[in-house]
Every structure is written in C-alpha cells, then in structure tokens.
Amino acid sequence: MKINSMFSILLGILALVFVGCETQPKGDSVIALDTYELNVDGGGGDIALYYGITNPVKNAKPTMVSAADWITLKDVTDSKIVLTVASSDSNEERFAFVTIKYPNAEDAKVYVLQDKQLLNKFKFEVSDVTYKSCKVKYIPLEASRPYMANIIDAEYFRQSGISDETMFVDAEMSNYLALAQRNNMTLEELMGRVSPQLIYMGNAERQFSGMQPGASYLVYSYGIEFTGNSYTMTTPMHSTIVELPMPEMYDVDFNIVTKMTGNMLNISIDPKDWNGYYYIQIAPDDSLQYIEPGTPMGNEQIKALATKFYTSARNAMKGGVSAEQYLRTNCYMGFRSLDVQLTAGRNYMIIVFAVESKDGEVPHMRSIPVLKYI
C-alpha cells in the first residue's frame, strides 16, 4: 500500500476512543472507523481499519461485504478489521466500495482506490513468528534492481511525527550517512556491508530477533540507486504489518496485602511459587492505567502495560544498563514489604506482574497483571 495510507492508519489509532462491551445495548449501536477512504498502491497488501463501537452488542463483531473480488476480509479483532487487497496486474487504477456491517448500526462504507501495478513491486513472505522474532522473505519483481529490505517498530512513526515516505527515507538516509562517516565509509559501502546487510538484489531472507512482544512492526522495501554519497528511491515504498503475539503467560497468583495508616500505605507481596523478578506499579484513578473496580482487564490494556515496562527497560539498556542491572534496580524478588505515601482522597490500583529476561534480552512481562484496589 502507499506509505502515506499506512502512516495515516497507524497514527489514526491515537484519535480513537474505544468503549468496553455492554451486556445489552442502550440504544442503536454506532460504529466509527479511523478512515473512510483507502489509497492503496498496485502491490496491495494487508490493511488495518481501526474501529470503535458505541453501545456494542454482546459477542458481536463487524463483518465486511464487497462486490470486488480483489478485496477480502483477513481478520477482525476487538479494535481493528484487517482487509487484504490483492496486487494489481492492470495498467489502470481500480476502485471499489467496502461495506462494514455491525448489528443495530448503520453500515459504514469505505472507498478503496488502488493504483495501477507497480513498476517494481515487492512481495513479502512472513514466517516463524514468535513473540520476539520473525523471518521475512523479500521477493522483488525485478531481480536485477537493488533495494532496501528492513523492518521497523511501527511505534516509531507516532513518536517521530514522520507521516510520509519522503520524510521517512530522508531521515533513514541521514542516519546511515552519519554512521558511515563515523566509520570512514561511503554510504553505499556501509549499507551493503553492515551486518545485518540492508541492500539486496533478487530474493532475500532476513531473520529478525530481539523484538518487542505484542508490538506491531512495519516490514518495508523500496528500490534504491546511489549517486555519490546519497541515494534516491527508484520505486514506491512497499510495506506490510507484522503483529507479534504476547508470550504465553505464566500462572502467577501474587498475594497482595495492604494496610493504610494515615496517608502511608504498606504493601506486602508474596509471589508464592514464582522465583523470578516481578514489577510493581501504583496507578492513581486519573491515570491511563487505572481500571474501574469490577472491570476486566482487556488485551489492549495488558499490551499497554507490557509496552510501558518494555520501553522503560529498553531505553535504560540503550543508555548502558544491563538487563540484570535494570531488574535489580526496578523490580523485586521473593516476599517484599513496601511503604508508599499516597495523596488523601484518591483511589489507587496496585498492579503486579512477573517479568523475565533470558540471555540478557530486554526484560518483558511474563504473567497476567494482578490488581489490588485502595
């Protein structure tokens, strides 16, 4: 798909407010999408439409209807509808409407416009996906043309503010050029010789590891041509999203006992049979992490907690801290009793979950969070 469309879909997540499920709708349901127009390049690919439901119907999920046989439904989750757009073999644009249906709600129509076939389109074969790794095979249509083959955490685009492919490629080239200059190499030498290699011709297979559990990654390729100590794109960028799963969670039932004395809270935590590290967070009732008592913690909220912890650990390790040093400084082992001063008149939620790091990797969540309300 066009990178502009991909970026707008990724950035559109921030604009949505998702509503939890109701046992019975209080009125007509309303489905809202993050976009109602998709511009897709000739290479096609998987496209995520993010949605929110007002007055949801219990156990109901959106469905898709389209008269176009080149658009199919791949998957529906609690927050997104994934469409697969086939690659085009035509020299002309094509368009179609997709209808998103939901019980008790008016149909939402999405206009899909696909460009003619790419001059040099890329295909991707993603395999061996685990919670921290995947394998990608890059397949260019023209084997004799050099191209960039890489992957990047999709969160990068929200954090950087980059919203189109030209900005992205310019920033990427600038970073590699600075690295080449520090190593007394030309840009072409660096990108062809670094490990892992970045520039390829013909089919290429890359193994990516050390990835963030539960995160979304953007696999991408584009044709490239070097001129002096810079390069230009010879094809549009082609990309697809890879969603990593969360790891299978250990069954850790932390016993949390609390006692308030004035504004001072004593927290005693018994990890029972868990012999590893665990993490403690205290969330006030005005924080994003706080969940009202009686409300089950959803997958997106679990991922948000996991992401916050992982990002903190990763940033510390980028600064020179080892995984073990981070765990010793920020986490706990065995029975612990802590005293924390709280603000009067507020409600709080204590969050405890097991964490793990193998072979010095970035520590990550390994059990479903246990909650205790104050």
N, C-alpha and C positions, 0 to 999 in steps of 0.2 A: 504494500500500500504506500501512498505518498507519506513521507515522513511528517509533513505538516499535519495530516489527519491523525497519524499515530500520536504525535505530541499533544494535539488538542484533546484526544481521548484520554491520555494519561493525566494531563493537567485538569481535565474536567472532573476527576474524582473529588478534587477539593471543593467543588461547588455543590456537591450533593449532600443532603442530609437524609440518612436512611432511617426509617421508622420500624420499630420492632413489631413482631406479629401480634395480632389481636385474636382472641378466640372467636369472636364474631364481629363482622364489620359494623360500624356505627352508621354507615350510610354508603353511598356509592363509592367504590374504590377509584383511585386515581393513580395512574402510572406516569412517571416523569422520567424521560431519558436525558442523558447528558448532551446528546446531539440528535438532530433530525435530518442531517444531510451528511453523507459519506462520500468523499472523493478518494477513489482507490486507483492505484497505478495498474498497469497491464499485467503485473506479476501476481496480483491477487494476494491471498493470504488470510490469516485469521484476524478478525476484527472484534474488539470488545465494545459492546454498548453497555454503559453503566446505567442503572436504573434505581429508582426509589418508589415505594408504594405507600400511599396514604389509605388508611382503612383496609389493610390487607385481609384476604380470605385465608383461613387456616389451611395450611398444606398446599396452597395453590402457587403455581409458578407461571411466568409468562410463556407464551408459545409464539412461534413465528410462521407466517404464511407469505409466500411469494410465488408469482407466476413464472419467475425467472429460474431456470434450472441451473444457472451458474452461481446461485446464492443458496447455501444450505445452512441449517442450524447445526452447530457443533456441540454446544453445551449451554446449560443455564444453571447459574449458581444463585445464592441469596442476594447478590449485588450486581451481577452482570450477565449479559446474553452474548455468547460468542458466535459470530457468523463466519462461515468460510466462503470466501469469494474465489472462484476458480480463475486461473490465469487466462488471459485473453490471447487468442491467435488471430485476431482481426486487426486490420489497419484503420478501423474506425472506432470511435467511442461507443459505449453502450450504456443504457440506464435502465433502472427498474425501481419499483416501489416494494418495500418490505413492510408488512403489517404485523405489529406486535400486539398480541391479544392477551387480555387478563380478565378473569371473571368479575362481573359487576363494574367494569371500567370501559370507557370509550377507547376504541382502537387507536393506537399510536402509529403513524405512518412515517417511514424513514425513506428518504430519496437516496438511491445509490447510483453514483456516476463512476464508471470505470474508463480509464484511458485506453487507447489502443495498445497493442502489445509493445513491450519494452524492446529497445534496440539490443540490450544485453541484460536480460532478466536473470535473476538468481533463484534457485530453489534451495530449500533447507530441509535436511532430514535430522530431526532431533531424537536422540535415543538415550538409553541408560540414565534416565532422570532419577536422581535421588534428592534428598532434602539438602544436599550441599554440593552437588556436581551434576554435570550433564555432558553429553557428547553431541557435537554438531558437525554434520557433513555439509559443506558448501558446494553447490553444483551450479557453475555459471553456464549460460547458453553457449558462449564463445570461449573455448578453452585457451585461446592464444592471447587474451587480453588480461593484463594484470589487474588485480582487485584487492581491496581491503576486506579482511574477514575477521570479525571481532564480536564481542558481546559486552554489554554494559548494564549495570543496575538501573532499572527504569526510574528509580527514585532520583537519580542524578538530574533528570530534566526538571523536576519540580524544584529541587534545591538550587540549581544553577540559573533558572529562569530562561534557559535556551528553549526556543519554541519553533525553530525551523531548521531544515537540513543544512542550509548555508552557514548559519551561525555555529551549528554543531561541528561541521567539517573544519571550519576555520579555527575553532577552539582546539579541536583534536590535533590539527597540523601544528599549531603554535606550541602545544605541549610537547609533541615529539621532536620538533625542531630545537627547542630548548634542551631537551635531553641529548640530542645528537651533538649539539655544540659543546655541552659539558664533557662529552666523551670523544671530542675531536673527530667526529664522523660526519659525513653528509647525511641528509635526511633519508635518502634512498638506501644508503648503507645500513643505517640504523633499522629501518622498517623491514628490510629484507634479511637482516642477520640477527636481530634480537631474539631472545628466547622468552616467551614463545614468539614465533615468527608472525608477522602481520600481513605481509604482501604475498599473494599466491597467483599462480596461473593454473587453470584446469581444476579438477575436483580437489578439495582439501578437507581434511578431517581434523577437528580440534577437540581436545578434552579439557573441559573447564572444571576446576575444583576450588575448594575454599569459598564457596558461595554462601549467601545468607539464606538460612532455612525459611520457607514460606514467602520468599520475595519474588517479585516479577523481574525478569531480565529481557532486554531487547537484543536479539540476535540481528546483526546487520552486515550488509555488504554493499560496496559500490565500486565501479570501475575507477581506475586511478592512472594518471600519467604525470611523470616527473618532468619538471622544467627547471634546471638549475637546482637550487636548494628549496624548492617548493613543489607542490603538485596541484593538479586540478581534477575534478570529477569528470569522468567520461560517460557515466551512466547515472540515472537517478539512484538514490539510496533504496535498497530493498530490505525489508525487515519483517520479523515475526516475534511474537511474545512467547517466552517460556515461563511457565508458572511452576516454581519449585514447591513441593509439598512441605508441610511441617513434619518433623521426625515423629515416629511412633513414641508416644509419651509413656514414661514410666508411671506406675501407680504409686504415688507418694501421698499419703494422707497426713499432712502435718497437723499436729495438735497445737492449737494456738490458745493460750490462756492470757487474759488481760485483767488489769486492776488499775482503776483510776484513783489517784489521791490528789485532790485539787485539780490542777492543770497538768499534773505529771502522770503519764501513762507507763505502766510496767507491762512489758510483753514477754511472755515465756513461750518458747517454741521448742517442741520436741519433734525431731524428724523421724522418730521411730526407727524403721529398718533402713532408712536412706543414709548411707555413709559418705556421700559426696557433699559438694557445696550446694548452698541454696541462697536465694536472694529475697530480701525483704523490702517492700515499698509501702509507704503510708500515703494514701491518696485522700485529700480533703474533698468535701462534697461539691466544690466548684471546679474541680479538675476534670480533664477529659477522661482520665482513667476510672473515675468514680462511677459505680453502677448502683442504682437504687436497690435496696434490700428486696429479695424475692425475685429479682430479675435474673434469669440465667445468663451466663457469660457466653456470647456468641463467638464464632470463629474469627470474625474480623477484630473483635476486641482482644482475643487471645493473641492474634498476629501482631496487633498494635503494641501490646506489652512486650512480646518477643522482639519486635523490631527495635523498640526503645532500648532494651537491655543490650541487644547485639550491637547497635550503633555506638553506644557508650563504650563498650569493650573494644570494638574495632578502632575507634578514634584514639583510645588510650594506647593501644598496641602500635598504631601508626606513630605515636609520639615516643616510642621506645620501650614501653612497658610490656613485659611478657605476659602471657595468658595466666600463668600461675601467680604472678605479682598482682594482677588485676583481681583475681579471685580472692586472694588473701586480704586485699585491701577493702573490697566492696561486698564480699559475700561471707557466709558463715558455714561452720560445720558443727555437727553434734548439737546437744542441748544448749540453748542460749537464753539469757535473760537480759532484756534491754530496757532502759529508761528513756522516755521521749517526752519532751514538753510540748503540749498542744495548746491551741487557742480556744478559749472558752466559747461556748455557744455554737460550735461547729460539729458536724458529723464527719466521721472518718471511716475509711475502709483499709484494712491491712491486707496486703497481697503477698503471698509467699509461694515461690515455685523453685523446683530443683534446676540446677544449671550444670553444664558439663563442658569439658574441653579435652579432646583427645589429640595427642601428638602436637601440642602447642597451638592448635587452631583457635580461632576466635570463640570464646565461650558463648553458649546459646541455651535457651530454655529447653528443659527435658521433662517437665511434668505439667499437667493442667494446674493453673493457679488455684490455691486455696484462699478463700476470703473470710475475713472476720470483721464485723462492723462495730464501731464505737459510737 
